[in-house]
């Protein structure tokens, strides 16, 4: 199952809205076949593993990170292929929360005379597919907020300089986070100040390539972003979200650049973020990595829209009363009311410390 989980991670960010699944077929204590979910419309992990195993699958055991599907979607149900291949025992890490599947795949296998074991490495399997679990049960994307700051809690100096607070190792890790996300979201100020690429340029475990770049989502309540911004010339798609009606020529100009413009309701030029997340969910975006700036992060926290936080803390002191902090917004009036993370982990990335945790422990 540990091998199946490792395979599943290779599919993250590349197969949405499908879950990232890994499968391993074992016969006589030897791995006969293995695979992971391919892009939508292509083979699921179980099919890849069964095809690789061939006739060796008969009488074998399959380890899957998620309950196999039992319904027709873009592809036929995997349950049918498992039964037809002659697998005699199936270990699945977790039940699929999809209402079309939940428990039905397991029961169908048992009815076919296959021994079924559920729950091995269940927590790890759920963590891999945390975005899929939220999306398939709520229709909304899983929101991860990521930022890097100095030891004294600054993301830039008083002059606005921010390159680079975090180490090269931390930045490469952050690119891997991008490659496993469906979308990267930033506010207009971040684009105006840094003119970022907002692309995934590292891809741990994939041999240096990213099959699909994440969607770039720019929250621009006042409509200040110029068509000359670097984001419009990068590989992949950009969605510019305005909090005002588009001006004459704006839509055509963005279309020529390969970008899309989305108008959403706004209050005092602040876009209604709940509606934005609902819109992204309708577009089958299952995971969003929010990288700044402080106004956008503050609004997301104030409105209770964050699921997970990843923070890189660099061993540097910036100082300065006017230096920027990562989270603005209204915040809380009393420390006792502060947002408390659960399932917190701490890890060293180069010289930096990475702290991650969940706002809602799922």
C-alpha positions as CSV (number, residue, x, y, z in Angstrom):
1,X,0.0,0.0,0.0
2,X,2.9,2.3,0.7
3,X,4.0,1.8,-2.9
4,X,0.5,2.5,-4.2
5,X,0.4,5.8,-2.2
6,X,3.8,6.8,-3.7
7,X,2.3,6.2,-7.2
8,X,-0.8,8.2,-6.4
9,X,1.3,11.2,-5.5
10,X,2.6,11.2,-9.1
11,X,-0.9,12.0,-10.3
12,X,-1.5,15.0,-8.1
13,X,-2.4,18.1,-10.0
14,X,-2.5,16.3,-13.3
15,X,-5.8,14.4,-13.2
16,X,-8.4,16.7,-11.7
17,X,-11.3,16.5,-11.2
18,X,-10.5,12.8,-10.8
19,X,-8.8,11.6,-7.6
20,X,-5.1,10.7,-7.6
21,X,-5.0,7.0,-7.2
22,X,-2.2,4.4,-7.1
23,X,-2.6,0.6,-7.6
24,X,-0.3,-2.4,-7.2
25,X,-1.0,-6.0,-8.1
26,X,1.0,-8.7,-6.2
27,X,1.2,-12.4,-7.1
28,X,3.2,-14.9,-5.0
29,X,4.8,-12.0,-3.0
30,X,6.1,-10.4,-6.2
31,X,4.8,-7.1,-7.7
32,X,3.3,-8.1,-11.0
33,X,1.8,-4.7,-12.1
34,X,1.4,-1.1,-10.9
35,X,0.0,2.2,-12.1
36,X,-1.5,5.5,-11.3
37,X,-4.4,7.6,-12.6
38,X,-3.8,9.0,-16.0
39,X,-5.4,12.2,-17.4
40,X,-9.2,12.4,-17.5
41,X,-10.6,10.1,-20.1
42,X,-7.6,7.8,-19.9
43,X,-6.9,4.7,-17.8
44,X,-7.4,4.7,-14.1
45,X,-4.7,3.3,-11.8
46,X,-6.4,-0.1,-11.5
47,X,-6.5,-0.6,-15.3
48,X,-2.8,0.4,-15.6
49,X,-1.8,-2.1,-13.0
50,X,-3.9,-4.9,-14.4
51,X,-2.6,-4.4,-18.0
52,X,0.9,-4.5,-16.7
53,X,0.3,-7.6,-14.7
54,X,-1.5,-9.4,-17.5
55,X,-2.3,-13.1,-16.8
56,X,-0.3,-12.8,-13.6
57,X,-3.2,-10.9,-12.1
58,X,-5.3,-14.0,-11.9
59,X,-5.3,-15.2,-8.3
60,X,-3.4,-12.1,-7.2
61,X,-3.9,-9.3,-4.7
62,X,-4.5,-5.7,-5.6
63,X,-3.6,-2.8,-3.3
64,X,-5.5,0.5,-4.2
65,X,-5.4,3.8,-2.5
66,X,-9.1,4.5,-3.1
67,X,-12.2,2.3,-3.5
68,X,-12.5,1.4,-7.2
69,X,-15.3,3.0,-9.2
70,X,-18.5,1.0,-10.0
71,X,-20.2,3.4,-12.4
72,X,-19.7,4.6,-16.0
73,X,-18.0,8.0,-16.3
74,X,-15.4,9.0,-18.9
75,X,-14.3,5.3,-18.6
76,X,-15.9,2.0,-17.7
77,X,-16.1,0.9,-14.1
78,X,-12.8,-0.4,-12.7
79,X,-14.7,-2.9,-10.5
80,X,-15.6,-4.9,-13.6
81,X,-12.0,-5.1,-14.8
82,X,-10.8,-6.2,-11.4
83,X,-13.4,-9.1,-11.3
84,X,-12.7,-10.0,-14.9
85,X,-8.9,-10.2,-14.3
86,X,-9.4,-12.8,-11.6
87,X,-8.1,-10.8,-8.6
88,X,-9.0,-12.7,-5.5
89,X,-8.2,-10.1,-2.8
90,X,-8.4,-6.3,-2.8
91,X,-6.9,-3.9,-0.2
92,X,-8.2,-0.4,-0.4
93,X,-6.9,2.5,1.8
94,X,-10.2,4.4,1.9
95,X,-13.8,4.4,0.7
96,X,-14.5,6.9,-2.1
97,X,-16.7,9.8,-0.7
98,X,-18.2,10.2,-4.1
99,X,-21.9,9.5,-3.6
100,X,-21.9,7.6,-6.9
101,X,-19.4,5.2,-5.5
102,X,-19.2,5.3,-1.7
103,X,-19.3,1.7,-0.5
104,X,-20.8,0.4,-3.7
105,X,-17.5,-0.6,-5.2
106,X,-16.5,-2.5,-2.1
107,X,-19.8,-4.3,-2.0
108,X,-19.7,-5.2,-5.7
109,X,-16.3,-6.8,-5.2
110,X,-17.5,-8.8,-2.2
111,X,-20.5,-10.0,-4.1
112,X,-18.1,-11.3,-6.8
113,X,-16.4,-13.4,-4.1
114,X,-13.4,-11.2,-3.7
115,X,-12.0,-10.7,-0.2
116,X,-11.9,-6.9,0.6
117,X,-9.8,-5.2,3.3
118,X,-10.4,-1.5,4.0
119,X,-8.4,1.1,5.9
120,X,-4.7,0.4,5.5
121,X,-2.8,3.8,5.4
122,X,-6.2,5.4,5.3
123,X,-5.0,8.8,6.8
124,X,-2.2,9.1,4.2
125,X,-4.6,8.2,1.4
126,X,-7.1,10.9,2.6
127,X,-4.3,13.5,2.8
128,X,-3.3,12.8,-0.8
129,X,-6.8,13.3,-2.0
130,X,-7.9,16.0,0.5
131,X,-8.8,18.3,-2.3
132,X,-10.8,15.7,-4.1
133,X,-12.7,14.8,-0.9
134,X,-13.8,18.4,-0.3
135,X,-14.7,19.0,-4.0
136,X,-16.7,15.8,-4.5
137,X,-18.7,16.4,-1.3
138,X,-19.2,20.2,-1.4
139,X,-18.5,21.3,-5.0
140,X,-15.9,23.7,-3.7
141,X,-12.1,23.7,-4.2
142,X,-9.7,23.0,-1.3
143,X,-7.9,26.2,-0.4
144,X,-4.3,26.2,0.7
145,X,-2.6,29.4,1.8
146,X,1.2,29.5,1.3
147,X,3.6,32.3,2.3
148,X,7.2,32.8,3.2
149,X,8.2,35.2,6.0
150,X,11.2,36.3,8.1
151,X,11.7,35.2,11.7
152,X,10.0,38.5,12.8
153,X,6.9,37.9,10.6
154,X,7.7,40.1,7.5
155,X,7.2,39.2,3.8
156,X,8.9,42.3,2.5
157,X,11.0,45.3,3.7
158,X,9.5,48.8,4.3
159,X,10.5,49.6,0.7
160,X,8.6,46.6,-0.7
161,X,11.7,44.4,-1.5
162,X,11.0,40.7,-1.0
163,X,13.5,38.8,-3.1
164,X,14.4,36.5,-1.6
165,X,13.3,35.8,1.9
166,X,13.1,32.1,1.6
167,X,15.9,29.8,0.4
168,X,16.3,28.2,-3.0
169,X,15.3,24.8,-1.4
170,X,12.0,26.3,-0.1
171,X,11.3,28.0,-3.4
172,X,11.7,24.7,-5.2
173,X,9.4,23.0,-2.7
174,X,6.9,25.8,-3.4
175,X,7.1,25.1,-7.1
176,X,6.2,21.5,-6.4
177,X,3.2,22.6,-4.5
178,X,2.2,24.6,-7.6
179,X,2.6,21.5,-9.8
180,X,0.2,19.5,-7.6
181,X,-2.5,22.3,-7.5
182,X,-5.2,23.0,-10.1
183,X,-4.9,26.7,-9.7
184,X,-2.6,29.4,-8.2
185,X,-4.4,32.5,-6.9
186,X,-2.9,35.9,-6.1
187,X,-4.1,39.4,-5.6
188,X,-3.5,42.4,-7.9
189,X,-0.9,44.0,-5.7
190,X,1.3,40.9,-5.9
191,X,1.3,41.1,-9.7
192,X,1.9,44.8,-9.7
193,X,4.8,44.6,-7.2
194,X,6.5,41.4,-8.4
195,X,5.4,40.8,-12.0
196,X,5.6,37.0,-11.2
197,X,5.6,34.0,-13.6
198,X,3.1,32.0,-11.5
199,X,4.1,28.8,-13.2
200,X,5.3,25.4,-11.9
201,X,9.0,25.2,-12.8
202,X,10.0,22.3,-10.6
203,X,8.1,19.0,-10.5
204,X,9.5,16.6,-8.0
205,X,9.1,13.0,-9.0
206,X,8.1,13.7,-12.6
207,X,11.5,13.9,-14.3
208,X,11.5,17.7,-14.6
209,X,8.3,18.0,-16.6
210,X,4.9,19.3,-15.8
211,X,2.1,17.9,-18.0
212,X,-0.4,20.6,-17.1
213,X,0.3,24.0,-15.7
214,X,-2.1,25.2,-13.0
215,X,-4.6,27.9,-13.9
216,X,-3.5,31.4,-12.8
217,X,-6.3,33.2,-11.0
218,X,-5.7,37.0,-10.5
219,X,-8.1,38.7,-8.1
220,X,-8.2,42.3,-9.4
221,X,-11.1,44.1,-7.8
222,X,-10.3,47.5,-9.3
223,X,-9.0,46.2,-12.6
224,X,-5.5,47.6,-12.5
225,X,-3.5,44.8,-14.1
226,X,-1.9,45.7,-17.4
227,X,-2.0,43.4,-20.4
228,X,1.8,43.6,-20.5
229,X,2.1,41.7,-17.2
230,X,4.3,38.6,-17.4
231,X,1.4,36.2,-16.4
232,X,-0.2,36.8,-19.8
233,X,2.8,35.6,-21.8
234,X,3.4,32.4,-19.8
235,X,2.4,28.8,-20.8
236,X,-1.0,27.9,-19.4
237,X,-4.2,29.8,-18.8
238,X,-4.9,32.9,-16.9
239,X,-8.2,34.0,-15.4
240,X,-8.4,37.7,-14.5
241,X,-11.2,38.3,-12.0
242,X,-12.6,41.8,-12.0
243,X,-14.8,43.5,-9.4
244,X,-16.2,46.0,-12.0
245,X,-17.6,45.8,-15.5
246,X,-15.1,45.3,-18.2
247,X,-14.1,48.4,-20.2
248,X,-14.5,48.5,-24.0
249,X,-11.7,46.5,-25.6
250,X,-10.6,44.7,-22.4
251,X,-12.2,41.4,-23.2
252,X,-10.8,41.4,-26.8
253,X,-7.4,42.4,-25.6
254,X,-7.3,39.6,-23.0
255,X,-8.7,37.1,-25.5
256,X,-5.9,37.9,-27.9
257,X,-3.4,37.1,-25.0
258,X,-5.1,33.7,-24.4
259,X,-6.6,34.9,-21.1
260,X,-10.1,35.0,-19.8
261,X,-11.9,37.8,-17.9
262,X,-14.5,37.0,-15.2
263,X,-16.7,39.8,-13.7
264,X,-17.9,39.1,-10.2
265,X,-19.8,41.2,-7.6
266,X,-17.6,43.3,-5.4
267,X,-18.1,45.5,-2.3
268,X,-15.9,48.6,-2.2
269,X,-13.8,46.9,-4.9
270,X,-13.4,43.8,-2.9
271,X,-14.5,40.7,-4.8
272,X,-16.9,38.3,-3.2
273,X,-14.5,35.4,-2.7
274,X,-17.1,32.8,-1.8
275,X,-18.7,33.4,-5.3
276,X,-15.2,33.1,-6.8
277,X,-14.6,29.8,-5.2
278,X,-18.0,28.5,-6.3
279,X,-17.2,29.6,-9.8
280,X,-13.9,27.7,-9.7
281,X,-15.7,24.7,-8.4
282,X,-18.1,24.8,-11.3
283,X,-15.0,24.8,-13.6
284,X,-13.9,21.6,-11.8
285,X,-11.0,23.3,-10.1
286,X,-10.5,21.0,-7.0
287,X,-7.5,22.7,-5.4
288,X,-6.3,26.3,-5.1
289,X,-2.9,27.5,-3.8
290,X,-3.1,31.1,-2.7
291,X,0.3,32.9,-2.6
292,X,-0.6,36.4,-1.6
293,X,-0.7,39.2,-1.0
294,X,-1.7,40.1,2.5
295,X,-5.0,41.7,1.6
296,X,-6.3,38.6,-0.2
297,X,-5.0,36.2,2.5
298,X,-6.6,38.4,5.2
299,X,-10.0,38.4,3.4
300,X,-9.9,34.6,3.0
301,X,-9.1,34.1,6.7
302,X,-11.7,36.6,7.8
303,X,-14.3,34.8,5.8
304,X,-13.4,31.4,6.9
305,X,-12.5,30.1,3.4
306,X,-9.0,28.6,4.2
307,X,-8.5,24.8,4.6
308,X,-4.8,24.5,5.0
309,X,-1.8,26.8,5.7
310,X,1.8,26.2,4.7
311,X,4.4,28.7,6.0
312,X,8.1,29.0,5.3
313,X,10.0,30.8,8.1
314,X,13.5,32.0,7.1
315,X,16.1,32.6,9.8
316,X,16.4,36.3,9.0
317,X,15.3,39.5,10.7
318,X,13.9,42.3,8.6
319,X,12.4,44.7,11.1
320,X,10.6,47.9,10.4
321,X,7.2,49.1,11.5
322,X,6.1,49.6,8.0
323,X,7.4,46.3,6.7
324,X,4.7,44.1,5.3
325,X,3.2,41.1,7.1
326,X,1.7,38.1,5.3
327,X,-1.9,38.3,6.5
328,X,-3.8,41.6,6.6
329,X,-7.6,41.9,6.8
330,X,-9.6,42.6,9.9
331,X,-8.2,39.8,12.1
332,X,-9.5,39.1,15.6
333,X,-9.9,41.4,18.5
334,X,-8.6,39.0,21.1
335,X,-5.9,36.4,21.0
336,X,-8.2,33.8,22.5
337,X,-10.3,34.1,19.3
338,X,-7.3,33.5,17.0
339,X,-7.5,30.8,14.3
340,X,-5.8,27.7,15.6
341,X,-4.4,25.1,13.3
342,X,-4.7,21.3,13.8
343,X,-2.5,18.4,12.7
344,X,0.5,20.7,12.6
345,X,3.8,19.5,11.2
346,X,7.2,21.1,11.3
347,X,9.9,20.3,8.8
348,X,13.3,21.7,7.9
349,X,13.7,22.8,4.2
350,X,17.2,24.0,3.6
351,X,17.9,26.7,6.2
352,X,14.2,27.4,6.5
353,X,11.5,25.9,8.7
354,X,8.2,24.8,7.1
355,X,5.1,24.8,9.3
356,X,1.9,23.4,7.9
357,X,-1.5,22.7,9.5
358,X,-5.2,22.5,8.8
359,X,-7.9,25.0,9.6
360,X,-10.5,22.4,9.5
361,X,-9.2,19.0,10.6
362,X,-10.6,16.6,8.0
